[in-house]
Amino acid sequence: MTRDALIVFVKAPRPGATKTRLAAHIGAESAAAVYRAIAGEVARRTAPRHGEYERLFFYTPADAGPEVAAWLAGETCRPQVEGDLGARMAAAFEETFRHGAGRVAIIGTDVPGLSGEVVREALAALQDHDVALGPARDGGYYLMALARPCPGLFTSIPWSTPAVLTATLERASVLGLSVRLLDPMRDVDTLEDLRAEWPRIAALLDAESRGVIETALAGG
């Protein structure tokens, strides 16, 4: 493994199991199409150049190995452990550091604007900070980068709430860790998010999915 690594958390793009808040408005099939499109764009935009970092995809659910391997052909794919999001992220960091990485960033696949440039900025920030965080506009974060394992950052965090970033910053303070905040970005979880990012997302969809979703957006 090269000195730097990027972990990408993905879900198998199954209708009914991804983007459930969106699915209530645009349907499970369309929500899965949106997820697949955004995840694919994130994968494309964060592809390492000239081996600048090793990229690892950690997937869920655990039985989705063949499905994810076919979807992300040629990528290194590993299952996430069981547990809440914090336990899964802490385990992925620990495994990646154990295999020789010196600096590690982790991202999800909900932010269509996320790029390799942002990943590189986060990793570089670790030269003089302990943690780099990319704030999401919904109160969470879309990226975390660490130069060493820090499982304490993932404890006592109210996952899936608008307080995730604030609680994580408080944990970092308690642990005596310095934090670099990156520019905020929007992840796509709600109908409002989809509308805000629609010009970018529409270009990633096939004509049929785009038409169905445009109709739902017009009526919703």
ABEGO torsion letter per residue (X at the ends): XBABBBBBBBBBBBBGABGAAAAAAAEAAAAAAAAAAAAAAAAAAABBBGGABBBBBBBOBAAAAAAAAAABBGBBBBBBBBEBAAAAAAAAAAAAAAAGBABBBBBBAABAABBAAAAAAAAAAAAABABBBBBBAAGBBABBBBABBBAAAABGBBBGBAAAAAAAAAAAAAAGBBBBBBBBBBBBABAAAAAAAAAAAAAABBAAAAAAAAAAAAAX
